[in-house]
Amino acid sequence: MKAVEMKAFRLALEQMRARLRGDVSAMADVALHKTRLESSGDLSSMPTHMADVGTDAYEQEFTLTLMANEEGTLDLVEQALHRIRSKTYGLCEECNAVISKKRLEAIPFASMCIRCAEKHELPYGERPRQPR
């Protein structure tokens, strides 16, 4: 891969990393928010409705799940940046073939070519179909 192309991918990955870090940080703030009473400023001792408690719990769990997904993607971006530094970016980690530019443009943190990625995504026990 040419140095100019590599630089473009590095910049795209660095921008993605910055955005993901901001997203994860913002989600952490939301997920770890104060109770409904604390956040609304309500200091009365009236009990909170159970539906409100359930909604709060659901929203917190949903935010934590999103946060985990974003952290996973952030880890993949960090790995791709490491591959750029070690001059192995754009090579499949499985078969060492060149990963197509179209694939890297769509998924800049891809570590495998399409063929190897498809093999890894097959359900347990299934074999890849043979071309006819």
DSSP file (Angstrom, degrees, kcal/mol; ACC not computed):
  #  RESIDUE AA STRUCTURE BP1 BP2  ACC     N-H-->O    O-->H-N    N-H-->O    O-->H-N    TCO  KAPPA ALPHA  PHI   PSI    X-CA   Y-CA   Z-CA
    1    1 A M              0   0    0      0, 0.0     2,-0.0     0, 0.0    88,-0.0   0.000 360.0 360.0 360.0 140.4    0.0    0.0    0.0
    2    2 A K     >  -     0   0    0      1,-0.1     4,-2.5     4,-0.0     5,-0.2  -0.340 360.0-119.1 -71.6 152.8    1.3    3.5   -0.9
    3    3 A A  H  > S+     0   0    0      1,-0.2     4,-2.4     2,-0.2     5,-0.1   0.853 113.9  54.1 -60.7 -36.8    2.3    5.8    1.9
    4    4 A V  H  > S+     0   0    0      2,-0.2     4,-1.8     1,-0.2    -1,-0.2   0.909 110.6  45.8 -65.2 -42.4   -0.4    8.4    0.9
    5    5 A E  H  > S+     0   0    0      2,-0.2     4,-2.2     1,-0.2    -2,-0.2   0.910 112.0  51.6 -66.2 -42.1   -3.1    5.7    1.1
    6    6 A M  H  X S+     0   0    0     -4,-2.5     4,-2.6     1,-0.2    -2,-0.2   0.903 108.3  51.9 -61.2 -41.5   -1.8    4.5    4.5
    7    7 A K  H  X S+     0   0    0     -4,-2.4     4,-2.6     1,-0.2    -1,-0.2   0.896 107.8  52.1 -62.9 -40.4   -1.8    8.1    5.8
    8    8 A A  H  X S+     0   0    0     -4,-1.8     4,-2.2     1,-0.2    -1,-0.2   0.912 111.7  46.0 -63.3 -42.6   -5.4    8.5    4.8
    9    9 A F  H  X S+     0   0    0     -4,-2.2     4,-2.5     2,-0.2    -2,-0.2   0.898 111.7  52.2 -66.6 -39.8   -6.4    5.3    6.6
   10   10 A R  H  X S+     0   0    0     -4,-2.6     4,-2.5     2,-0.2    -2,-0.2   0.926 110.7  47.5 -61.8 -44.5   -4.4    6.3    9.7
   11   11 A L  H  X S+     0   0    0     -4,-2.6     4,-2.3     2,-0.2    -1,-0.2   0.909 111.9  50.0 -63.3 -42.2   -6.2    9.7    9.8
   12   12 A A  H  X S+     0   0    0     -4,-2.2     4,-2.2     1,-0.2    -1,-0.2   0.908 112.4  47.5 -62.6 -41.8   -9.6    8.1    9.4
   13   13 A L  H  X S+     0   0    0     -4,-2.5     4,-2.5     2,-0.2    -2,-0.2   0.885 110.6  51.4 -67.3 -38.9   -8.8    5.6   12.2
   14   14 A E  H  X S+     0   0    0     -4,-2.5     4,-2.2     2,-0.2    -2,-0.2   0.891 111.0  48.2 -66.0 -38.6   -7.5    8.4   14.4
   15   15 A Q  H  X S+     0   0    0     -4,-2.3     4,-2.3     2,-0.2    -2,-0.2   0.908 111.9  49.8 -65.7 -41.7  -10.7   10.4   13.8
   16   16 A M  H  X S+     0   0    0     -4,-2.2     4,-2.8     1,-0.2    -2,-0.2   0.907 110.0  51.4 -62.6 -41.8  -12.8    7.3   14.5
   17   17 A R  H  X S+     0   0    0     -4,-2.5     4,-2.6     2,-0.2    -2,-0.2   0.919 109.6  49.2 -61.6 -44.9  -10.9    6.7   17.7
   18   18 A A  H  X S+     0   0    0     -4,-2.2     4,-2.0     2,-0.2    -1,-0.2   0.917 113.1  47.1 -62.0 -43.6  -11.4   10.3   18.9
   19   19 A R  H  X S+     0   0    0     -4,-2.3     4,-2.6     1,-0.2    -2,-0.2   0.930 113.0  48.3 -64.2 -44.9  -15.2   10.0   18.2
   20   20 A L  H  X S+     0   0    0     -4,-2.8     4,-2.9     1,-0.2     5,-0.2   0.892 109.3  52.8 -64.4 -39.5  -15.5    6.7   19.9
   21   21 A R  H  X S+     0   0    0     -4,-2.6     4,-2.2    -5,-0.2    -1,-0.2   0.919 111.7  46.6 -61.2 -42.3  -13.6    7.9   23.0
   22   22 A G  H  X S+     0   0    0     -4,-2.0     4,-2.5    -5,-0.2    -2,-0.2   0.909 112.8  49.4 -64.9 -42.5  -16.0   10.8   23.3
   23   23 A D  H  X S+     0   0    0     -4,-2.6     4,-2.7     2,-0.2     5,-0.2   0.929 112.1  47.4 -62.4 -45.9  -19.0    8.6   22.8
   24   24 A V  H  X S+     0   0    0     -4,-2.9     4,-2.3     1,-0.2    -1,-0.2   0.910 112.7  49.7 -63.0 -42.1  -17.9    6.1   25.4
   25   25 A S  H  X S+     0   0    0     -4,-2.2     4,-1.8    -5,-0.2    -1,-0.2   0.922 112.4  46.7 -63.3 -44.2  -17.1    8.9   27.9
   26   26 A A  H  X S+     0   0    0     -4,-2.5     4,-1.9     1,-0.2    -2,-0.2   0.903 112.8  49.8 -64.8 -40.9  -20.5   10.5   27.3
   27   27 A M  H  X S+     0   0    0     -4,-2.7     4,-3.2     1,-0.2     5,-0.2   0.872 107.0  55.1 -66.9 -35.7  -22.3    7.2   27.7
   28   28 A A  H  X S+     0   0    0     -4,-2.3     4,-1.9     1,-0.2    -1,-0.2   0.914 107.3  50.6 -62.5 -41.2  -20.4    6.5   30.9
   29   29 A D  H  < S+     0   0    0     -4,-1.8    -2,-0.2     2,-0.2    -1,-0.2   0.915 114.1  44.2 -61.3 -42.5  -21.7    9.7   32.3
   30   30 A V  H >< S+     0   0    0     -4,-1.9     3,-1.5     1,-0.2    -2,-0.2   0.928 113.6  49.7 -67.8 -45.4  -25.3    8.8   31.4
   31   31 A A  H 3< S+     0   0    0     -4,-3.2    -1,-0.2     1,-0.3    -2,-0.2   0.816 114.4  44.6 -65.9 -30.2  -25.0    5.3   32.6
   32   32 A L  T 3< S+     0   0    0     -4,-1.9    -1,-0.3    -5,-0.2    -2,-0.2   0.081  86.7 139.6-102.4  23.6  -23.6    6.3   36.0
   33   33 A H    <   -     0   0    0     -3,-1.5     3,-0.1     1,-0.1    -3,-0.1  -0.101  58.5 -92.7 -64.2 165.6  -26.1    9.2   36.5
   34   34 A K        -     0   0    0      1,-0.2    -1,-0.1     2,-0.1     5,-0.0  -0.169  54.1 -78.0 -70.8 170.4  -27.6    9.9   39.8
   35   35 A T     >  -     0   0    0      1,-0.1     4,-2.8     4,-0.0     5,-0.3  -0.175  48.9 -99.2 -63.2 165.6  -30.9    8.5   40.9
   36   36 A R  H  > S+     0   0    0      1,-0.2     4,-2.0     2,-0.2     6,-0.3   0.884 125.2  51.2 -55.9 -41.1  -34.1   10.1   39.5
   37   37 A L  H  >>S+     0   0    0      1,-0.2     4,-1.2     2,-0.2     5,-1.0   0.933 112.7  44.9 -63.4 -45.5  -34.5   12.0   42.8
   38   38 A E  H  45S+     0   0    0      1,-0.2    -2,-0.2     2,-0.2    -1,-0.2   0.900 114.9  47.2 -66.4 -41.0  -31.0   13.4   42.7
   39   39 A S  H  <5S+     0   0    0     -4,-2.8    -1,-0.2     1,-0.2    -2,-0.2   0.817 116.1  43.6 -73.9 -28.4  -31.1   14.3   39.0
   40   40 A S  H  <5S-     0   0    0     -4,-2.0    -1,-0.2    -5,-0.3    -2,-0.2   0.636 106.5-123.5 -89.4 -13.4  -34.5   16.0   39.2
   41   41 A G  T  <5 +     0   0    0     -4,-1.2     2,-0.6     1,-0.3    -3,-0.2   0.557  57.5 152.5  83.2   7.2  -33.6   17.9   42.4
   42   42 A D      < +     0   0    0     -5,-1.0    -1,-0.3    -6,-0.3    -2,-0.1  -0.612  18.4 176.1 -74.9 116.6  -36.7   16.3   44.1
   43   43 A L        +     0   0    0     -2,-0.6    -1,-0.2    -3,-0.1    -5,-0.0   0.330  38.7 115.9-104.7   6.3  -35.8   16.2   47.8
   44   44 A S        -     0   0    0      1,-0.1    -2,-0.0    -7,-0.1    -7,-0.0  -0.291  68.2-130.3 -73.9 162.8  -39.2   14.9   49.0
   45   45 A S        +     0   0    0      2,-0.0    -1,-0.1    -2,-0.0     3,-0.1   0.255  63.4 129.0 -97.8  13.3  -39.5   11.5   50.6
   46   46 A M        -     0   0    0      1,-0.1    -2,-0.0     0, 0.0     2,-0.0  -0.466  66.8-107.4 -66.9 137.4  -42.4   10.4   48.4
   47   47 A P        -     0   0    0      0, 0.0     2,-0.3     0, 0.0    -1,-0.1  -0.315  28.8-116.8 -67.9 150.0  -41.7    7.0   46.9
   48   48 A T        -     0   0    0      1,-0.1     2,-0.1    -3,-0.1     5,-0.0  -0.635  36.4-101.1 -83.6 143.2  -40.8    6.8   43.2
   49   49 A H    >>  -     0   0    0     -2,-0.3     4,-1.6     1,-0.1     3,-0.7  -0.381  25.7-125.4 -65.3 141.7  -43.3    4.8   41.0
   50   50 A M  H 3> S+     0   0    0      1,-0.3     4,-2.4     2,-0.2     5,-0.2   0.819 110.0  59.1 -60.4 -32.5  -42.0    1.3   40.2
   51   51 A A  H 3> S+     0   0    0      1,-0.2     4,-2.4     2,-0.2    -1,-0.3   0.882 104.1  51.5 -64.4 -36.6  -42.4    1.9   36.5
   52   52 A D  H <> S+     0   0    0     -3,-0.7     4,-2.5     2,-0.2    -1,-0.2   0.899 109.4  49.7 -65.4 -40.1  -40.0    4.8   36.8
   53   53 A V  H  X S+     0   0    0     -4,-1.6     4,-2.3     2,-0.2    -2,-0.2   0.911 111.6  49.1 -64.1 -42.3  -37.5    2.6   38.5
   54   54 A G  H  X S+     0   0    0     -4,-2.4     4,-2.5     2,-0.2    -2,-0.2   0.903 110.9  49.6 -63.9 -41.9  -37.9    0.0   35.8
   55   55 A T  H  X S+     0   0    0     -4,-2.4     4,-2.7     2,-0.2     5,-0.2   0.920 110.8  49.9 -63.0 -44.2  -37.4    2.6   33.0
   56   56 A D  H  X S+     0   0    0     -4,-2.5     4,-2.2     1,-0.2    -2,-0.2   0.915 111.7  48.4 -60.6 -43.2  -34.3    3.9   34.7
   57   57 A A  H  X S+     0   0    0     -4,-2.3     4,-2.5     2,-0.2    -2,-0.2   0.908 112.4  48.7 -64.9 -42.1  -32.9    0.4   35.0
   58   58 A Y  H  X S+     0   0    0     -4,-2.5     4,-2.8     2,-0.2     5,-0.2   0.939 111.8  48.8 -63.1 -46.7  -33.7   -0.4   31.4
   59   59 A E  H  X S+     0   0    0     -4,-2.7     4,-2.3     1,-0.2    -1,-0.2   0.888 112.2  49.0 -61.1 -39.6  -32.1    2.8   30.1
   60   60 A Q  H  X S+     0   0    0     -4,-2.2     4,-2.3    -5,-0.2    -1,-0.2   0.926 112.7  46.8 -66.9 -43.9  -29.0    2.2   32.2
   61   61 A E  H  X S+     0   0    0     -4,-2.5     4,-2.1     2,-0.2    -2,-0.2   0.908 112.7  50.3 -64.0 -41.9  -28.6   -1.4   31.0
   62   62 A F  H  X S+     0   0    0     -4,-2.8     4,-2.4     1,-0.2    -1,-0.2   0.918 111.4  48.2 -62.0 -44.7  -29.2   -0.3   27.4
   63   63 A T  H  X S+     0   0    0     -4,-2.3     4,-2.4     1,-0.2    -2,-0.2   0.890 110.3  51.7 -64.3 -40.4  -26.5    2.5   27.7
   64   64 A L  H  X S+     0   0    0     -4,-2.3     4,-2.1     2,-0.2    -1,-0.2   0.872 109.5  50.4 -65.2 -36.4  -24.1    0.0   29.2
   65   65 A T  H  X S+     0   0    0     -4,-2.1     4,-2.1     2,-0.2    -2,-0.2   0.929 111.5  47.5 -66.3 -45.5  -24.6   -2.4   26.3
   66   66 A L  H  X S+     0   0    0     -4,-2.4     4,-2.5     1,-0.2    -2,-0.2   0.905 111.0  52.7 -59.3 -41.4  -24.0    0.4   23.8
   67   67 A M  H  X S+     0   0    0     -4,-2.4     4,-2.5     1,-0.2    -1,-0.2   0.898 107.4  50.7 -63.0 -42.0  -20.9    1.4   25.7
   68   68 A A  H  X S+     0   0    0     -4,-2.1     4,-2.0     2,-0.2    -1,-0.2   0.899 110.8  49.6 -63.5 -40.5  -19.5   -2.1   25.6
   69   69 A N  H  X S+     0   0    0     -4,-2.1     4,-2.1     2,-0.2    -2,-0.2   0.924 111.7  48.1 -63.9 -43.9  -20.1   -2.3   21.8
   70   70 A E  H  X S+     0   0    0     -4,-2.5     4,-2.6     1,-0.2    -2,-0.2   0.888 110.3  52.0 -64.2 -39.4  -18.4    1.1   21.4
   71   71 A E  H  X S+     0   0    0     -4,-2.5     4,-2.1     2,-0.2    -1,-0.2   0.877 108.0  52.4 -65.2 -36.8  -15.4    0.0   23.5
   72   72 A G  H  X S+     0   0    0     -4,-2.0     4,-1.8     2,-0.2    -2,-0.2   0.918 111.4  45.7 -63.2 -43.7  -15.1   -3.2   21.4
   73   73 A T  H  X S+     0   0    0     -4,-2.1     4,-2.3     1,-0.2    -2,-0.2   0.899 109.9  54.8 -65.6 -40.5  -15.0   -1.1   18.2
   74   74 A L  H  X S+     0   0    0     -4,-2.6     4,-2.4     1,-0.2    -1,-0.2   0.893 106.5  51.8 -59.3 -40.0  -12.5    1.2   19.9
   75   75 A D  H  X S+     0   0    0     -4,-2.1     4,-2.2     1,-0.2    -1,-0.2   0.899 108.6  50.5 -63.6 -40.9  -10.3   -1.8   20.7
   76   76 A L  H  X S+     0   0    0     -4,-1.8     4,-2.0     2,-0.2    -2,-0.2   0.879 109.9  50.6 -64.8 -37.4  -10.4   -2.8   17.0
   77   77 A V  H  X S+     0   0    0     -4,-2.3     4,-2.4     2,-0.2    -2,-0.2   0.917 109.3  50.8 -65.3 -43.6   -9.4    0.7   15.9
   78   78 A E  H  X S+     0   0    0     -4,-2.4     4,-2.0     1,-0.2    -2,-0.2   0.903 109.7  50.7 -60.4 -41.3   -6.5    0.6   18.3
   79   79 A Q  H  X S+     0   0    0     -4,-2.2     4,-2.1     2,-0.2    -1,-0.2   0.893 109.2  51.0 -63.7 -39.7   -5.4   -2.7   16.9
   80   80 A A  H  X S+     0   0    0     -4,-2.0     4,-1.9     2,-0.2    -2,-0.2   0.907 108.8  50.8 -65.0 -41.3   -5.6   -1.3   13.3
   81   81 A L  H  X S+     0   0    0     -4,-2.4     4,-2.1     1,-0.2    -1,-0.2   0.875 109.1  52.0 -63.0 -36.4   -3.5    1.7   14.3
   82   82 A H  H  X S+     0   0    0     -4,-2.0     4,-2.2     1,-0.2    -1,-0.2   0.903 107.1  52.5 -64.7 -40.5   -0.9   -0.7   15.8
   83   83 A R  H  <>S+     0   0    0     -4,-2.1     5,-2.7     2,-0.2     6,-1.2   0.864 107.6  52.6 -64.1 -34.5   -0.9   -2.7   12.5
   84   84 A I  H ><5S+     0   0    0     -4,-1.9     3,-1.3     4,-0.2    -1,-0.2   0.943 110.2  47.5 -63.9 -46.3   -0.2    0.6   10.7
   85   85 A R  H 3<5S+     0   0    0     -4,-2.1    -2,-0.2     1,-0.3    -1,-0.2   0.857 114.3  46.4 -63.4 -34.1    2.8    1.3   13.0
   86   86 A S  T 3<5S-     0   0    0     -4,-2.2    -1,-0.3    -5,-0.1    -2,-0.2   0.353 113.0-119.8 -91.5   7.1    4.1   -2.2   12.5
   87   87 A K  T < 5S+     0   0    0     -3,-1.3    -3,-0.2    -4,-0.2    -4,-0.1   0.774  87.3 106.6  63.4  29.8    3.6   -2.0    8.7
   88   88 A T    > < +     0   0    0     -5,-2.7     3,-1.6    -6,-0.2    -4,-0.2   0.312  40.7 127.5-115.2   5.1    1.2   -5.0    8.6
   89   89 A Y  T 3  S+     0   0    0     -6,-1.2     3,-0.1     1,-0.2    22,-0.1  -0.392  70.6  28.1 -64.8 136.9   -2.0   -2.9    8.0
   90   90 A G  T 3  S+     0   0    0     20,-0.3     9,-3.4     1,-0.3     2,-0.4   0.424  96.5 108.6  91.8  -0.4   -3.9   -4.1    5.0
   91   91 A L  B <  S-A   98   0A   0     -3,-1.6    -1,-0.3     7,-0.2     7,-0.2  -0.921  76.6-111.9-109.9 135.9   -2.7   -7.7    5.3
   92   92 A C     >  -     0   0    0      5,-3.5     4,-1.5    -2,-0.4    20,-0.3  -0.432  15.8-147.9 -64.8 129.8   -5.1  -10.5    6.4
   93   93 A E  T  4 S+     0   0    0     18,-2.8    -1,-0.2    -2,-0.2    19,-0.1   0.683  95.7  46.9 -71.1 -17.2   -4.1  -11.8    9.8
   94   94 A E  T  4 S+     0   0    0     17,-0.3    -1,-0.1     3,-0.1    18,-0.1   0.925 133.0   6.9 -90.2 -54.5   -5.4  -15.2    8.8
   95   95 A C  T  4 S-     0   0    0      2,-0.1    -2,-0.2    18,-0.0     3,-0.1   0.447  90.1-123.6-113.9  -3.0   -3.9  -15.9    5.4
   96   96 A N     <  +     0   0    0     -4,-1.5    -3,-0.1     1,-0.2     2,-0.1   0.603  62.6 141.8  69.2  13.9   -1.6  -12.9    4.9
   97   97 A A        -     0   0    0      1,-0.1    -5,-3.5    -6,-0.1     2,-0.3  -0.398  62.5 -90.4 -78.4 162.8   -3.4  -11.9    1.6
   98   98 A V  B     -A   91   0A   0     -7,-0.2     2,-0.4    -2,-0.1    -7,-0.2  -0.588  37.0-131.3 -74.9 131.6   -3.9   -8.2    0.8
   99   99 A I        -     0   0    0     -9,-3.4    14,-0.1    -2,-0.3     5,-0.1  -0.708  33.5-106.3 -82.2 132.6   -7.2   -6.9    2.1
  100  100 A S     >  -     0   0    0     -2,-0.4     4,-2.1     1,-0.1     5,-0.2  -0.226  16.7-126.7 -62.5 148.0   -9.1   -5.0   -0.7
  101  101 A K  H  > S+     0   0    0      1,-0.2     4,-2.7     2,-0.2     5,-0.2   0.861 110.3  58.7 -62.5 -36.0   -9.1   -1.2   -0.5
  102  102 A K  H  > S+     0   0    0      1,-0.2     4,-1.8     2,-0.2    -1,-0.2   0.910 106.9  47.3 -61.1 -40.9  -12.9   -1.3   -0.8
  103  103 A R  H  > S+     0   0    0      1,-0.2     4,-3.3     2,-0.2    -1,-0.2   0.923 113.1  48.0 -65.6 -43.5  -13.2   -3.4    2.3
  104  104 A L  H  < S+     0   0    0     -4,-2.1    -2,-0.2     1,-0.2    -1,-0.2   0.836 109.6  53.2 -68.1 -32.0  -10.8   -1.1    4.2
  105  105 A E  H  < S+     0   0    0     -4,-2.7    -1,-0.2    -5,-0.2    -2,-0.2   0.886 116.0  39.8 -67.6 -37.2  -12.7    1.9    3.1
  106  106 A A  H  < S+     0   0    0     -4,-1.8    -2,-0.2     1,-0.3    -1,-0.2   0.900 136.9  16.7 -76.3 -42.1  -15.9    0.4    4.4
  107  107 A I    ><  -     0   0    0     -4,-3.3     3,-2.3    -5,-0.2    -1,-0.3  -0.776  68.8-176.7-133.0  85.6  -14.3   -1.1    7.6
  108  108 A P  T 3  S+     0   0    0      0, 0.0    -4,-0.1     0, 0.0    -1,-0.1   0.696  83.9  54.3 -62.1 -18.0  -11.0    0.6    8.2
  109  109 A F  T 3  S+     0   0    0    -20,-0.0    -5,-0.1   -96,-0.0     2,-0.0   0.272  76.6 136.2 -98.1  11.9  -10.2   -1.6   11.2
  110  110 A A    <   -     0   0    0     -3,-2.3   -20,-0.3    -7,-0.2   -11,-0.1  -0.350  31.0-176.2 -60.8 134.4  -10.7   -4.9    9.3
  111  111 A S        +     0   0    0      2,-0.1   -18,-2.8   -22,-0.1     2,-0.3   0.444  63.0  50.9-111.2  -3.7   -8.0   -7.4   10.1
  112  112 A M  S    S-     0   0    0    -20,-0.3   -20,-0.1   -19,-0.1    -1,-0.1  -0.957  82.2-110.7-134.4 152.6   -9.1  -10.1    7.7
  113  113 A C     >  -     0   0    0     -2,-0.3     4,-2.5     1,-0.1     5,-0.2  -0.275  44.2-100.7 -69.2 167.3   -9.9  -10.4    4.0
  114  114 A I  H  > S+     0   0    0      1,-0.2     4,-2.6     2,-0.2     5,-0.2   0.907 120.7  54.2 -60.1 -43.5  -13.5  -11.1    3.2
  115  115 A R  H  > S+     0   0    0      1,-0.2     4,-1.6     2,-0.2    -1,-0.2   0.925 113.0  41.5 -60.0 -46.7  -12.9  -14.8    2.6
  116  116 A C  H  > S+     0   0    0      2,-0.2     4,-1.8     1,-0.2    -1,-0.2   0.881 113.2  54.0 -69.2 -38.0  -11.3  -15.4    6.0
  117  117 A A  H  X S+     0   0    0     -4,-2.5     4,-1.1     1,-0.2    -2,-0.2   0.900 107.2  51.6 -62.8 -40.1  -13.9  -13.2    7.7
  118  118 A E  H  X S+     0   0    0     -4,-2.6     4,-0.6     1,-0.2     3,-0.4   0.894 106.6  53.9 -63.6 -39.5  -16.7  -15.3    6.2
  119  119 A K  H >< S+     0   0    0     -4,-1.6     3,-0.8     1,-0.2    -1,-0.2   0.896 109.1  48.8 -60.3 -40.3  -15.1  -18.5    7.5
  120  120 A H  H 3< S+     0   0    0     -4,-1.8    -1,-0.2     1,-0.2    -2,-0.2   0.712 108.0  55.0 -74.2 -20.9  -15.0  -17.0   11.0
  121  121 A E  H 3< S+     0   0    0     -4,-1.1    -1,-0.2    -3,-0.4    -2,-0.2   0.508  80.4 110.9 -92.4  -4.5  -18.7  -15.9   10.9
  122  122 A L  S << S-     0   0    0     -3,-0.8     3,-0.1    -4,-0.6    -3,-0.0  -0.441  78.4-103.0 -70.1 142.0  -20.1  -19.3   10.0
  123  123 A P    >   -     0   0    0      0, 0.0     3,-2.1     0, 0.0    -1,-0.1  -0.259  54.9 -76.0 -60.4 153.3  -22.2  -21.0   12.7
  124  124 A Y  T 3  S+     0   0    0      1,-0.3     3,-0.1    -3,-0.1    -3,-0.0  -0.222 117.9  14.8 -53.8 131.4  -20.4  -23.8   14.6
  125  125 A G  T 3  S+     0   0    0      1,-0.3     2,-0.3    -3,-0.1    -1,-0.3   0.201  96.5 117.5  90.6 -15.8  -20.2  -27.0   12.6
  126  126 A E    <   -     0   0    0     -3,-2.1    -1,-0.3     3,-0.0    -4,-0.1  -0.614  52.1-147.3 -86.7 146.3  -21.1  -25.5    9.2
  127  127 A R        -     0   0    0     -2,-0.3     3,-0.1    -3,-0.1    -8,-0.0  -0.821  27.9 -96.1-108.9 150.7  -18.6  -25.5    6.4
  128  128 A P        -     0   0    0      0, 0.0     2,-0.1     0, 0.0    -1,-0.1  -0.342  46.1-104.8 -63.0 145.1  -18.2  -22.9    3.7
  129  129 A R        -     0   0    0      1,-0.1     3,-0.0    -3,-0.0    -3,-0.0  -0.465  32.1-123.1 -70.2 141.4  -20.0  -23.6    0.5
  130  130 A Q        -     0   0    0     -2,-0.1    -1,-0.1     1,-0.1     2,-0.0  -0.666  30.0-107.3 -83.3 138.7  -17.8  -24.7   -2.4
  131  131 A P              0   0    0      0, 0.0    -1,-0.1     0, 0.0     0, 0.0  -0.359 360.0 360.0 -64.5 146.4  -18.1  -22.6   -5.6
  132  132 A R              0   0    0     -3,-0.0    -2,-0.0    -2,-0.0    -3,-0.0   0.440 360.0 360.0 -91.8 360.0  -19.9  -24.3   -8.4
